[in-house]
Amino acid sequence: MNLQLIGVNHISAPIEVRERLAIAESHLPDALRRLAEHPGVDEGLILSTCNRVEVLAQTRNGSTDLKGFLREYFRLSPADYEPHLYEYREAEVVRHLFRVTSSLDSMVLGEPQILGQVKEAYATARAVGAVHSQLDLLLTRAFAVAKRVRTETAVGSSAVSVASVAVDLAKKIFGSLRGKHVYLVGAGKVSELAARHLMAHGAESIFVANRTYDRATQLAQRFNGQAILFEQLYDTCDRADIVITSTGAPHTIFRREHGELFLSRRRNRPMFFIDIAVPRDVDPAMNGLDGIFVYDIDDLQQAVSTNVADRRKEAERAEAIIESEVSRFQARLQTLEVVPTIVSLQDHLETIRQAEIDRVRGRLGALSPEQEMAIETLTRGIVNKIMHTPISTLKTAAREAEATTIIDVIRRLFNLQDKKAVKTGTGSGAKG
């Protein structure tokens, strides 16, 4: 399995970089198709969240130019993002993916949202045909590993979330949330969770504005709140003390002049903006206004830094699970690599055995059932003894670094090259 992964995350790149590489959910199917068509890529998956953008690929030769895919897709100057890129190959890819799905690489250690985000990326990739065999095997194992980590450790128990951090920050700004009004701009899951936390801590009412008004209405009803037409956003936003925004817009929707307008209407009473969108919804210049407090996703990262220290022991246990699972997965892959050769060898020798029996059957005349059984037993015994050493060698080689060399030698000795090509061609057609 030739695995490659390239990407940026909240550790390697600031939000200014990540937001330029973010791929909207509506654009993801097209991006996946283009990745699947990129030279050297057999299968691919793209994960784009507020904290990371990663391209995972099963490639033909293990050295496909994934940076070239980023250059072609985003049309950005490589100097703007390449210094922030990380790249992994083979076992490093497996380890990284297992850590990501298990929330060990998250901004908030143990948060549960990332597993759902990876599953959604996987479902989209399967739907467009970008994932179909090798990556399917890897991703399904990653989900099982994440479940094991969550079951066998406490890394996800009482996890600090973006939503809970937002509540803590709001308390620091306002002292108390009693009687405060919350405005949701965008009706995503994280926004809803943050609103739920705020209401649980004393916030009085919820307003919801979303480009799809029906979605805004549905979410507002859950909180006994009020849905607002998106076109009325700037006319109504000043009613809120706390604004949680995550729209997926390609550009900022709140700029300095909006902040000035809101403060004027509110007679300089403070407003708290929680911007969890990537790209950002709120222009950082708004933070320069007295009375406006803006926190983006990177600011929230700093607020949860103590979460990692408090949970280090559980994280260490989880990391040990990851290491054992990486080793198990690699061993399984190596075993799978020798299986086609073992099957080809068995088929090859069985074909020879049957052909030889058929060739001499005419000269032997009519045979009794006992004689037929004797010939069958004799010839099968000979073939099994011939196969024993090469098959044992292949199974042992599956756990060693020279597995590919041993496979090649066995195929050459028994002239299995053509049969391998036929099987590979047939398998690829069936998968596609």
N, C-alpha and C positions, 0 to 999 in steps of 0.2 A: 504494500500500500504506500504510494508516494503522496505524502501529506504535506501541504504547505499552508501557512496562515500568515497574514499580514494585517496590521491594524494600528489603531491608536485607542487609548483609553484615558480615564480621568487621572491616571498617574503619569503617563507619558506626554500628554498634551493638554494645554489649557482649553477652556471652552471656546476661545476665539478660533482655535484650530478645529476642534471637534464639530462645531456647528457648520463649518464649511464643507465637511465631509459627510454630514448626516444625510441619510436617504429617507425621504418621506415614505410612509407605508404604501401609499398609492403608487409610488414609483418603483417599489421593490421588485415586483414581478419582471418589469422591463430590465432592471439592473441585473437580475439573476439570469435572464435569457442572454444578455450580453456577456456576462461572465462565462456561461456555459459555452458560448461561441468563441471565447478568447483562445488563441493558439495554445495548445498543450493542456487545456483543462478538460477533464472527463466529467467531473461533477463539481458542484460548487454551492456554497451557502454564504449569505451575507447577514450579519447581525448588526443592526443599527439601533442604538438606544441613546438615552441622554448621556450616558457615561462611556460609550464605546462604539466604534465602527470597525468591524472586523470582516475580512474576506477569507474564507476557508475553502480550500480546493483539493481535490484528488486529481493529481496531474499524471501525465504519461511518463515523464522522465525525472520528476522530482526537482526540476530546476526551471519551472515556468516563470516568466516575468510577470508577476502579479503587480509589481509597481507600474508596469506598462498599462495594466487594466485601469488602475487608479488614474493615471495620466489621461487616458482616452475617455474615461467616463466623466471625470469631474472637470477636465479642461482648466486645471489650476496650475500655477507655477509650482513645480516640485519643491522648490526652495521653501515654500510656505508650509509644507507638511512633512516632507521626507525626514527631516531631523527628528521628528517625533514618532516615527514609525517603529514598530517592533516586528520581527519576523521569527517564525518558528518552523521547524521541519520534523517530520516523522514522530518519534516518541515525545518530543517537546510539544508538538501540536496536541497530542492525546492528553498530556498532562495539563496543558493550558485549558483545553476545552472542559476537562473534568473539573478543574478548579473554578472556571467561570460558571458552569451549571450548578455547582455546589455552593455558590456565593462566597467563595474564598477570595475572589479577585474583585469583589464589589466595593463600591465606595462605602456602603454600610454592610459590614461583615454579617453574613447570615440572613440578609433580607431575602424574602421569597419571590420578589417580582422577576428576578433575572431568569429563573427556571421557566416561567411562563413565557417570557420574551424569546428565549431560545427555542422553545417548543413552537411558538408562532412562526419564527423564522424558518424552522424545519418544515412546518406544514406548507408554508408558501413555496419553499424550494421544491418540495415534492409535487405540489400542484402544477408547477411549470415544467417539471421533468428535470430539474437541475440536480436533484438528489434521487438516486434510484438503487444503488447497490452498496458500494464500499462506504460511502458517507452515511448511508442508512444504518449500517452495522455500527459505525462509530457513534452516531448520535443517540441511537437507542441505548447503547451501553452507557453513554454519558448521563442519560436520564436515570438509569438504574443506579449509577454511582451517586448522583445527587440525592436520591431517595435514601440510599444507605447512609450517607453522611448525616442527613437530617434525622434519621432513625437512631443511629448509634452514637451521636454526639449531641450536645446541647448548643451547638453553634448557632442554631436558628431560634432558640427559645428566648423570648423577651427581647428580640432583636430591635435595636433602635432603627427606626425607619425615617425616610425623608419627611413623612407626615408628622411623626412625633417630634422630630427636630424642629419642624416649622412651628409647632405648638410652643415649644420651649422658647424659641426666638420671639414669638409674638408676646409671650408672657413678659419677657425681658423689656420689650418696647412699651407695652401698655400697662404692665403691672398686673392687671387682671383682664381676663377675656369676658368677664360678665357684661352682657349688654352689647358686645361688639357685633358688627355686621360683616359678613363674609361674602365676597363676590368671586364666583368661579368663572373664569374665561377659558372656554374649552371644557369638554365633559369627559376627560380621560379617567382611567382607573386611579392613577396617583392623585389627581386633583380631588376625586371623590373621597379617597381615603383621608387626605389631608383635611377636607371639610368635615368628615365624620369625627376626626380627632378634635378639631376646633369646637364643634358643637358639643362634644362630650365634656369639654373643659369650660363651658359656660357661654360660648358665642350665642347670640340671640337669633339671628336670621341668616338665610342664604339667598343670594341672587345667582342665577346661572345664565350666562350668555354663550351660545354655541352657534356655529355657522348652520348647523342643522337644528332648526327650532324644535322639532319633535324630540330630539335627543335632550335638548335643554329642558323641555317640559317634563320628560320622564325622570331626569335626575333631580329637578327641583321638587317634584312630588315626594321623593324619598325623604326629603328634609322638611316637608311642609313649607318649601321656599317659593320663590317667584322666578319664573322663566322670563328672560329678556331677549327681544329680537337683537341679533348681532349688530344690526344697523344703528341701534340705540345705545351701543356700548359707551361711547364718549359722553352721551347725555346723562347717563345713569351711574357711571362708575364711582362718582364722588360720594355716593350714598354709603360706600363700603369703607370700613376701617382696614380690612385685610383683603387683599386681592391675590388669588392664586391663579396663575396663568400658564397654560400649556396648550397652545393651539396648533402647533405644527406649521405655522406660517413661515414662508421663506425669508421674511424680513421682520424687523421690530414693528409692533403694533402700538406700543406705548413709548412716546418720545418726550423730551423735556417740556415742550409746549403743552402737552397733555397734563403733565404733572403740575405745571404752573396753574392751569385752568382748574384742576381738581382742588388744589390748595386754596385758591381764591374762593371757590364755592364753599369749601369746608371751613373758611375763616382760619386757615393755617392749622387746623387740627391734623395730627399726623396720620399718614397712610403707610401700610406695610405691604410691599409687593414680594410675593414668593414666586420667582420665575423658574419653573422646572422644565421649561421648553429648551430644546436644542434643535435648530437655531433659537437663540433667545428671543423672547417676546418684548422684553423691556430694554430700552436703550440705557446703557450704564450711566449716561450723562444725567439721568433722572436722580441718581444717587447724590448729585451735587446740590440738590434742592433741600433746604432746611425743612424738615417735616416729612420728607419722603425717605423711606428705608427700603432698599432693594437688595434682595438676596437671590443669587442665581445658584445653579446646581453645584458649582465649585465652592461657593461660600458655605453651602450646607455640608460639603465634605469636611471642611475644617471643623465644623461644629460637632461632627460625629467621630473625630479622631480618637477620643478617649474610649470609644466603643471597642476599638481593636485591642487596646491594652487590657481592658476588663475581660475580654474573651479569649486571651491568647492561649490558655491551656486547651480550651475546646478546639481552637483553630489548629493547634499542634496535633491533636488526635485526628482531626479531619484530614490534615495533610498526610498523616501516616496511612490513612485509608486510601487516599488518592494515589500514593506511591505504590501500594500493593495492587490497586486496580490497574494502574498503568502497566505494571509488569505482567499481570494476568492477561490484559488485552494484547500486549505485544506477543506473548507466548501463543495466544490463540491465533493471531494473524500468521505467525510463522508456521503453525500447524496447518492452517488453511492453505498456505503456499505449496506444501508438499502433497496435499490431497489429490489435486488433479493429476500429478505425475504417478501417484500410486494407482489411481483408477485407470489411467492410460496403460500402465504396465500390466495390470490385471487383465484388462480387455485385450491387449496385444497378445499375451501368452495364451489366453483362453481361445482366441481366434485361431492361433497356431494349433492348439490341441485339438479343437474340433475339426480343423482342416485335415490333420493327419489321420484322425479316426475315420473320417469320410473317405480319405484316399485309399485306405487299406481295407475298408469294410467289404468291398466287392470281392476281394481275394479270400476273405475269411469265410464266406458263405453264410448260411443261416446260423445265427448264434442263439443259444438258450438265454433266458433271463439271467441265469447265474453267470454266464460268460460275459454278457453285456455289463453286468455289475462289476465283474473283475477288471474289465478293460477301463471302465469309468474310474474305478478306485485307483488303479495303477497309474493312469495318465494324470489324474488330479494330484496324486501324491508327488509325482515327478515335478509338475508345474509349481506346486506349493514349495517344494524344496528349492527350486530355482529362484522363486520370488522372495524367499525368506531373508536372505542377506541384503539385497537392494532395498527392500521395504524397511527392514530394521535400520539400515543406514539412513534412509530418508527420514524416518521418525526421530532418530537421534539428532540428525542435522537440523531439524526444525527448531531445536533449542540453541543452535550455535550460529555464529556469525557467518560461517561459510555455507549456509543452506543453499544459496543461489548457485554456487559452484557445484555442489553435490547433485542438485536437481539437473543441472545442465549435463553433467557427466553421465548420469543414469539415462537421460533421454538420448544422448548420443550413442551409448552402448547398445541400447535396445531399439534405436532408430525410431524414437517416438516424436520427433520434431513435427512431422506433418500432422500427426494426430492431434498434437497440442494446438496447432494453428487452427485445425478444423473445429476443435472444441471451443477455442476462444472466440472464433467468429460466430459460432452458433449461440454461445452464451451471450455475447454482446447484442445479437439481434433480439433474443428473447427479452433481455432487460429493457432494451429501448422501446 
